[in-house]
Amino acid sequence: MTAQRMAGIGRGAPVSIVVDGSPVEAFGGESLAAALLAANIVQLRKSPREGGVRGAFCFMGVCQECAIIVDGTVQQACLVPVHDGMTVTLRGSV
């Protein structure tokens, strides 16, 4: 499936990130949450208490629902700009 992005929007150069061992195409400077959503990756983690599905919700850093492991540290996907070679772990995250 191809990524879905708005036409006519200026964006950075294409980059490749690795999500749970699989390559995902993104554009430099876009948020990781936006890149994952464009790649149809909406389930980012599970709730530690009840196991419910969690994903990006506010896209502005307020809710922390998108907290995942990025390059080995827990970060909010909506606040992190993608870069070439970024490694993202969703399974078993946070």
PyMOL CGO cylinders between C-alpha atoms (Angstrom):
from pymol import cmd
from pymol.cgo import CYLINDER

trace = [
    CYLINDER, 0.00, 0.00, 0.00, 1.36, 3.44, -0.83, 0.3, 1, 1, 1, 1, 1, 1,
    CYLINDER, 1.36, 3.44, -0.83, 1.57, 6.34, 1.58, 0.3, 1, 1, 1, 1, 1, 1,
    CYLINDER, 1.57, 6.34, 1.58, -1.24, 8.89, 1.54, 0.3, 1, 1, 1, 1, 1, 1,
    CYLINDER, -1.24, 8.89, 1.54, -0.15, 12.54, 1.65, 0.3, 1, 1, 1, 1, 1, 1,
    CYLINDER, -0.15, 12.54, 1.65, -1.71, 15.79, 0.51, 0.3, 1, 1, 1, 1, 1, 1,
    CYLINDER, -1.71, 15.79, 0.51, -0.66, 16.90, -2.97, 0.3, 1, 1, 1, 1, 1, 1,
    CYLINDER, -0.66, 16.90, -2.97, 1.02, 20.26, -3.42, 0.3, 1, 1, 1, 1, 1, 1,
    CYLINDER, 1.02, 20.26, -3.42, 2.57, 20.40, 0.06, 0.3, 1, 1, 1, 1, 1, 1,
    CYLINDER, 2.57, 20.40, 0.06, 6.29, 21.16, 0.16, 0.3, 1, 1, 1, 1, 1, 1,
    CYLINDER, 6.29, 21.16, 0.16, 8.30, 18.54, 2.00, 0.3, 1, 1, 1, 1, 1, 1,
    CYLINDER, 8.30, 18.54, 2.00, 11.82, 17.42, 2.68, 0.3, 1, 1, 1, 1, 1, 1,
    CYLINDER, 11.82, 17.42, 2.68, 13.83, 14.85, 0.80, 0.3, 1, 1, 1, 1, 1, 1,
    CYLINDER, 13.83, 14.85, 0.80, 12.65, 11.22, 0.88, 0.3, 1, 1, 1, 1, 1, 1,
    CYLINDER, 12.65, 11.22, 0.88, 14.16, 9.20, 3.74, 0.3, 1, 1, 1, 1, 1, 1,
    CYLINDER, 14.16, 9.20, 3.74, 13.87, 5.64, 4.93, 0.3, 1, 1, 1, 1, 1, 1,
    CYLINDER, 13.87, 5.64, 4.93, 13.03, 4.76, 8.52, 0.3, 1, 1, 1, 1, 1, 1,
    CYLINDER, 13.03, 4.76, 8.52, 12.88, 1.28, 10.02, 0.3, 1, 1, 1, 1, 1, 1,
    CYLINDER, 12.88, 1.28, 10.02, 9.72, 0.32, 11.91, 0.3, 1, 1, 1, 1, 1, 1,
    CYLINDER, 9.72, 0.32, 11.91, 9.86, -3.02, 13.73, 0.3, 1, 1, 1, 1, 1, 1,
    CYLINDER, 9.86, -3.02, 13.73, 12.49, -4.19, 11.26, 0.3, 1, 1, 1, 1, 1, 1,
    CYLINDER, 12.49, -4.19, 11.26, 10.65, -3.13, 8.09, 0.3, 1, 1, 1, 1, 1, 1,
    CYLINDER, 10.65, -3.13, 8.09, 11.56, -0.12, 5.93, 0.3, 1, 1, 1, 1, 1, 1,
    CYLINDER, 11.56, -0.12, 5.93, 9.04, 2.72, 5.73, 0.3, 1, 1, 1, 1, 1, 1,
    CYLINDER, 9.04, 2.72, 5.73, 9.30, 5.66, 3.36, 0.3, 1, 1, 1, 1, 1, 1,
    CYLINDER, 9.30, 5.66, 3.36, 8.95, 9.14, 4.83, 0.3, 1, 1, 1, 1, 1, 1,
    CYLINDER, 8.95, 9.14, 4.83, 10.01, 12.73, 4.13, 0.3, 1, 1, 1, 1, 1, 1,
    CYLINDER, 10.01, 12.73, 4.13, 12.68, 14.52, 6.11, 0.3, 1, 1, 1, 1, 1, 1,
    CYLINDER, 12.68, 14.52, 6.11, 11.26, 16.98, 8.62, 0.3, 1, 1, 1, 1, 1, 1,
    CYLINDER, 11.26, 16.98, 8.62, 7.76, 15.53, 8.88, 0.3, 1, 1, 1, 1, 1, 1,
    CYLINDER, 7.76, 15.53, 8.88, 6.75, 14.24, 12.28, 0.3, 1, 1, 1, 1, 1, 1,
    CYLINDER, 6.75, 14.24, 12.28, 7.17, 10.55, 12.94, 0.3, 1, 1, 1, 1, 1, 1,
    CYLINDER, 7.17, 10.55, 12.94, 3.47, 10.30, 13.84, 0.3, 1, 1, 1, 1, 1, 1,
    CYLINDER, 3.47, 10.30, 13.84, 2.49, 11.80, 10.46, 0.3, 1, 1, 1, 1, 1, 1,
    CYLINDER, 2.49, 11.80, 10.46, 4.89, 9.48, 8.62, 0.3, 1, 1, 1, 1, 1, 1,
    CYLINDER, 4.89, 9.48, 8.62, 3.48, 6.42, 10.40, 0.3, 1, 1, 1, 1, 1, 1,
    CYLINDER, 3.48, 6.42, 10.40, -0.10, 7.51, 9.72, 0.3, 1, 1, 1, 1, 1, 1,
    CYLINDER, -0.10, 7.51, 9.72, 0.72, 8.08, 6.03, 0.3, 1, 1, 1, 1, 1, 1,
    CYLINDER, 0.72, 8.08, 6.03, 2.10, 4.53, 5.94, 0.3, 1, 1, 1, 1, 1, 1,
    CYLINDER, 2.10, 4.53, 5.94, -1.18, 3.25, 7.45, 0.3, 1, 1, 1, 1, 1, 1,
    CYLINDER, -1.18, 3.25, 7.45, 0.47, 2.40, 10.77, 0.3, 1, 1, 1, 1, 1, 1,
    CYLINDER, 0.47, 2.40, 10.77, -2.10, 3.58, 13.30, 0.3, 1, 1, 1, 1, 1, 1,
    CYLINDER, -2.10, 3.58, 13.30, -1.59, 1.20, 16.23, 0.3, 1, 1, 1, 1, 1, 1,
    CYLINDER, -1.59, 1.20, 16.23, 1.54, 2.48, 17.96, 0.3, 1, 1, 1, 1, 1, 1,
    CYLINDER, 1.54, 2.48, 17.96, 1.42, 0.65, 21.27, 0.3, 1, 1, 1, 1, 1, 1,
    CYLINDER, 1.42, 0.65, 21.27, -0.88, -0.95, 23.83, 0.3, 1, 1, 1, 1, 1, 1,
    CYLINDER, -0.88, -0.95, 23.83, -1.97, 0.51, 27.14, 0.3, 1, 1, 1, 1, 1, 1,
    CYLINDER, -1.97, 0.51, 27.14, 0.30, -0.86, 29.88, 0.3, 1, 1, 1, 1, 1, 1,
    CYLINDER, 0.30, -0.86, 29.88, -2.59, -1.31, 32.30, 0.3, 1, 1, 1, 1, 1, 1,
    CYLINDER, -2.59, -1.31, 32.30, -5.44, -2.70, 30.23, 0.3, 1, 1, 1, 1, 1, 1,
    CYLINDER, -5.44, -2.70, 30.23, -3.79, -3.58, 26.91, 0.3, 1, 1, 1, 1, 1, 1,
    CYLINDER, -3.79, -3.58, 26.91, -6.02, -1.28, 24.84, 0.3, 1, 1, 1, 1, 1, 1,
    CYLINDER, -6.02, -1.28, 24.84, -4.76, -0.03, 21.49, 0.3, 1, 1, 1, 1, 1, 1,
    CYLINDER, -4.76, -0.03, 21.49, -3.05, 3.38, 21.50, 0.3, 1, 1, 1, 1, 1, 1,
    CYLINDER, -3.05, 3.38, 21.50, -2.11, 5.65, 18.61, 0.3, 1, 1, 1, 1, 1, 1,
    CYLINDER, -2.11, 5.65, 18.61, -1.45, 9.28, 17.83, 0.3, 1, 1, 1, 1, 1, 1,
    CYLINDER, -1.45, 9.28, 17.83, -4.33, 11.36, 19.17, 0.3, 1, 1, 1, 1, 1, 1,
    CYLINDER, -4.33, 11.36, 19.17, -3.58, 15.06, 19.62, 0.3, 1, 1, 1, 1, 1, 1,
    CYLINDER, -3.58, 15.06, 19.62, -0.57, 15.39, 17.25, 0.3, 1, 1, 1, 1, 1, 1,
    CYLINDER, -0.57, 15.39, 17.25, 0.80, 18.26, 19.38, 0.3, 1, 1, 1, 1, 1, 1,
    CYLINDER, 0.80, 18.26, 19.38, 2.52, 16.65, 22.36, 0.3, 1, 1, 1, 1, 1, 1,
    CYLINDER, 2.52, 16.65, 22.36, -0.17, 16.99, 25.00, 0.3, 1, 1, 1, 1, 1, 1,
    CYLINDER, -0.17, 16.99, 25.00, -1.63, 13.49, 25.43, 0.3, 1, 1, 1, 1, 1, 1,
    CYLINDER, -1.63, 13.49, 25.43, 1.46, 11.18, 25.25, 0.3, 1, 1, 1, 1, 1, 1,
    CYLINDER, 1.46, 11.18, 25.25, -0.62, 8.47, 23.54, 0.3, 1, 1, 1, 1, 1, 1,
    CYLINDER, -0.62, 8.47, 23.54, 2.02, 8.20, 20.81, 0.3, 1, 1, 1, 1, 1, 1,
    CYLINDER, 2.02, 8.20, 20.81, 4.93, 7.46, 23.18, 0.3, 1, 1, 1, 1, 1, 1,
    CYLINDER, 4.93, 7.46, 23.18, 7.07, 4.79, 21.48, 0.3, 1, 1, 1, 1, 1, 1,
    CYLINDER, 7.07, 4.79, 21.48, 10.72, 3.76, 21.31, 0.3, 1, 1, 1, 1, 1, 1,
    CYLINDER, 10.72, 3.76, 21.31, 12.65, 5.87, 18.80, 0.3, 1, 1, 1, 1, 1, 1,
    CYLINDER, 12.65, 5.87, 18.80, 16.36, 5.23, 18.31, 0.3, 1, 1, 1, 1, 1, 1,
    CYLINDER, 16.36, 5.23, 18.31, 16.42, 3.42, 21.66, 0.3, 1, 1, 1, 1, 1, 1,
    CYLINDER, 16.42, 3.42, 21.66, 14.62, 5.99, 23.82, 0.3, 1, 1, 1, 1, 1, 1,
    CYLINDER, 14.62, 5.99, 23.82, 10.97, 6.63, 24.65, 0.3, 1, 1, 1, 1, 1, 1,
    CYLINDER, 10.97, 6.63, 24.65, 9.74, 9.64, 22.70, 0.3, 1, 1, 1, 1, 1, 1,
    CYLINDER, 9.74, 9.64, 22.70, 6.44, 11.09, 21.52, 0.3, 1, 1, 1, 1, 1, 1,
    CYLINDER, 6.44, 11.09, 21.52, 6.09, 10.32, 17.83, 0.3, 1, 1, 1, 1, 1, 1,
    CYLINDER, 6.09, 10.32, 17.83, 4.21, 13.56, 17.16, 0.3, 1, 1, 1, 1, 1, 1,
    CYLINDER, 4.21, 13.56, 17.16, 7.16, 15.67, 18.39, 0.3, 1, 1, 1, 1, 1, 1,
    CYLINDER, 7.16, 15.67, 18.39, 10.00, 13.84, 16.63, 0.3, 1, 1, 1, 1, 1, 1,
    CYLINDER, 10.00, 13.84, 16.63, 10.99, 14.80, 13.06, 0.3, 1, 1, 1, 1, 1, 1,
    CYLINDER, 10.99, 14.80, 13.06, 11.97, 11.80, 10.96, 0.3, 1, 1, 1, 1, 1, 1,
    CYLINDER, 11.97, 11.80, 10.96, 15.51, 11.36, 9.72, 0.3, 1, 1, 1, 1, 1, 1,
    CYLINDER, 15.51, 11.36, 9.72, 17.13, 8.82, 7.45, 0.3, 1, 1, 1, 1, 1, 1,
    CYLINDER, 17.13, 8.82, 7.45, 17.92, 5.58, 9.28, 0.3, 1, 1, 1, 1, 1, 1,
    CYLINDER, 17.92, 5.58, 9.28, 15.65, 6.27, 12.26, 0.3, 1, 1, 1, 1, 1, 1,
    CYLINDER, 15.65, 6.27, 12.26, 14.74, 3.07, 14.11, 0.3, 1, 1, 1, 1, 1, 1,
    CYLINDER, 14.74, 3.07, 14.11, 11.27, 2.74, 15.61, 0.3, 1, 1, 1, 1, 1, 1,
    CYLINDER, 11.27, 2.74, 15.61, 9.99, -0.03, 17.87, 0.3, 1, 1, 1, 1, 1, 1,
    CYLINDER, 9.99, -0.03, 17.87, 6.23, -0.42, 18.21, 0.3, 1, 1, 1, 1, 1, 1,
    CYLINDER, 6.23, -0.42, 18.21, 5.79, -3.99, 19.45, 0.3, 1, 1, 1, 1, 1, 1,
    CYLINDER, 5.79, -3.99, 19.45, 6.29, -4.21, 23.20, 0.3, 1, 1, 1, 1, 1, 1,
    CYLINDER, 6.29, -4.21, 23.20, 6.85, -0.49, 23.26, 0.3, 1, 1, 1, 1, 1, 1,
    CYLINDER, 6.85, -0.49, 23.26, 6.53, 1.61, 26.43, 0.3, 1, 1, 1, 1, 1, 1,
]
cmd.load_cgo(trace, "trace")
